[in-house]
């Protein structure tokens, strides 16, 4: 079973749009949305949810004020300045629990925290594992790991050939959790100075974790000179460019219609995406 | 400037706002993928490393009792019969293992997770953080950035995308949140998540709708009305703007847009003054 993750570094380059279209072309795939703090793939896949699970991770630490003798030990050991005179600020607290373990009055309690939910759903393109992190919560990396484990279990159960993973932006913990041990990463970039800058950083991350990559240049004709620079950079670094998708407002129209581009139109854009999928299959030896 | 969804135009709005706002500070808290410097092209005056505390083991003192592993909420230490493995990337630097080791076999060391660079562009003070490749934890670097700016000069903060801990670390204690969105189902979905976060943190907010086309803003504006959120400005969907952006050029090079961003700055001040008054009442 192969696992292909779609990432970009920079947000808004077209990860989800591309993932949804590939999902519609892939046939026997399991789909996973690992952008758990701003998940959007469900909007295009319109899933029917079969199972919902709570995501429990980390600790809520609270102080029972009547028991507190005011010794101040908790305040002095806390590295996150989470302790105030009146209790513990949940946004500063990292949930390490050191205060609870050393409080001489046993006035500090630790409880498991529910940070969100994850779902197993049916879509017309196959089973779909997705999640929702509560706003402001931590542990998005652990929720990603949870989604990926569920996707692997599902792919085994369904005898699916491939898991398509819509990744998060950035290079931090949710991204690292999304790409680790993947067969390959498709990097969706755009020919803008920010797109190129962020692509180069994400390529350093994939190299660090030994994940093979291919590049897709989205909206390539917005700046043909920058596109040529990306292609030259890719050639120098032996990274295959698997597709170039032109800029077209039909992509925005398809989003507004909540459909994947290849479902919405049969024009040069959807042809480019079909070509992209063929190239990816060759590059990562996907059946 | 925050958004939930990436690529809606946070950096564009933050940078152009900074360029018309006079004497301000621009701080890029998107330490995973900082982009503000590409558009502001600051002169970097100084830089320094940011480290977090991690444990180091003195193997001779350690009797492999396993307490450090048991008290670590982040699974950063594993203790075996004959060895101890420390995973520095998982460590949050809380110090529980060091504090609770009965044989004092652990001591504290610092591990660099990124760098802060300070600079300027004319009157604008510039500050950003760059997370090291392979490092998972952005919040300690963001917190370091936020300790470094002056209280006396207005600060325009460019937030990372999303709604989880790096965004919380960025948004906290700010006076006003500008949420940049775009009129697509993705933009609206992620705007709702971002608004839920500002509500959770009790922060006043307003909305900038970017990439607007005729007639497709209705659902965003309806949502803003329901939530009583002011729509501060609307920026048009324009291929010419996209091309300028791709070259690292700024909106306000066009005088029409310079005026629009000046208005935005005024509106934010006015909204902030009003909400601040409401809070006092």
Contacts between the chains, C-beta under 8 A, distances in Angstrom:
chain1	res1	chain2	res2	distance
A	9	B	32	7.9
A	9	B	33	5.2
A	10	B	6	6.5
A	10	B	7	6.5
A	10	B	33	5.7
A	10	B	35	7.2
A	11	B	5	6.5
A	11	B	6	1.0
A	11	B	7	4.4
A	11	B	8	7.9
A	11	B	161	4.4
A	12	B	5	6.6
A	12	B	6	4.7
A	12	B	7	1.0
A	12	B	8	6.2
A	13	B	7	6.2
A	16	B	186	6.7
A	36	B	164	7.9
A	37	B	162	4.2
A	37	B	163	4.7
A	37	B	164	4.2
A	37	B	167	7.9
A	37	B	193	7.5
A	38	B	4	4.9
A	38	B	5	5.5
A	38	B	6	7.5
A	38	B	161	6.5
A	38	B	162	5.4
A	38	B	163	6.2
A	38	B	189	7.8
A	38	B	190	4.5
A	38	B	193	6.0
A	40	B	5	7.2
A	40	B	185	7.7
A	40	B	186	4.4
A	40	B	189	5.8
A	40	B	190	6.8
A	43	B	185	4.8
A	43	B	186	6.4
A	43	B	189	6.1
A	58	B	73	7.3
A	59	B	73	6.3
A	77	B	95	7.0
A	77	B	99	6.2
A	79	B	53	7.1
A	79	B	93	6.1
A	79	B	94	5.5
A	79	B	95	5.7
A	80	B	94	7.5
A	91	B	168	5.9
A	91	B	172	6.0
A	91	B	201	7.2
A	94	B	92	5.4
A	94	B	94	6.0
A	95	B	73	5.9
A	96	B	73	5.3
A	96	B	74	7.5
A	96	B	92	6.4
A	96	B	94	3.4
A	96	B	96	5.3
A	97	B	71	7.3
A	97	B	73	5.6
A	97	B	96	6.8
A	98	B	71	7.6
A	98	B	94	5.6
A	98	B	95	6.5
A	98	B	96	4.0
A	98	B	99	6.1
A	98	B	100	7.5
A	101	B	71	6.2
A	101	B	96	6.9
A	101	B	100	6.3
A	102	B	99	7.0
A	102	B	100	7.6
A	133	B	163	7.2
A	133	B	164	5.9
A	135	B	163	4.8
A	135	B	193	5.8
A	135	B	194	7.9
A	135	B	196	4.3
A	135	B	197	4.1
A	135	B	200	5.6
A	136	B	163	6.5
A	136	B	164	7.2
A	136	B	165	7.8
A	136	B	167	7.7
A	136	B	168	4.9
A	136	B	197	5.1
A	136	B	200	5.1
A	136	B	201	6.8
A	137	B	164	6.0
A	137	B	165	7.5
A	138	B	164	6.6
A	138	B	165	4.6
A	140	B	162	7.6
A	140	B	164	4.5
A	140	B	165	7.4
A	141	B	136	6.4
A	168	B	162	7.1
A	169	B	6	4.2
A	169	B	7	8.0
A	169	B	32	7.8
A	169	B	33	7.0
A	169	B	161	5.1
A	169	B	162	7.3
A	170	B	30	7.9
A	170	B	32	3.7
A	170	B	33	5.9
A	170	B	138	7.6
A	170	B	160	6.4
A	170	B	161	7.2
A	170	B	162	7.5
A	170	B	166	7.9
A	171	B	32	4.6
A	171	B	33	6.7
A	171	B	131	6.6
A	171	B	133	6.9
A	172	B	32	5.0
A	172	B	131	6.7
A	172	B	135	7.4
A	172	B	136	5.4
A	172	B	137	6.9
A	172	B	138	4.8
A	172	B	166	6.8
A	173	B	136	3.5
A	173	B	137	6.6
A	174	B	164	7.6
A	175	B	32	7.6
A	176	B	134	7.5
A	176	B	136	5.3
A	190	B	246	7.5
A	191	B	246	5.8
A	192	B	245	5.9
A	192	B	246	4.0
A	192	B	247	8.0
A	192	B	248	7.8
A	193	B	35	8.0
A	193	B	38	4.7
A	193	B	39	7.8
A	193	B	246	6.9
A	193	B	247	6.9
A	193	B	248	3.9
A	194	B	11	6.9
A	194	B	35	4.2
A	194	B	38	5.8
A	194	B	245	7.9
A	194	B	248	7.9
A	195	B	246	7.8
A	197	B	33	7.6
A	197	B	35	6.4
A	197	B	38	5.9
A	198	B	33	4.5
A	198	B	35	7.0
A	201	B	33	6.2
A	201	B	133	7.0
A	204	B	133	4.5
A	205	B	133	5.6
A	205	B	134	6.5
A	208	B	133	5.6
A	208	B	134	4.5
A	209	B	134	7.4
A	219	B	242	7.5
A	222	B	239	7.4
A	222	B	242	5.3
A	222	B	243	5.9
A	222	B	246	5.2
A	223	B	243	6.3
A	223	B	246	3.9
A	223	B	247	6.7
A	226	B	246	6.0
A	226	B	247	7.8
A	247	B	239	7.1
A	247	B	242	7.4
A	249	B	213	8.0
A	252	B	184	6.3
A	252	B	213	7.6
A	252	B	237	7.9
A	255	B	184	4.7
A	255	B	185	5.9
A	255	B	186	6.5
A	256	B	184	6.6
A	256	B	185	6.9
A	256	B	216	6.4
A	258	B	185	5.8
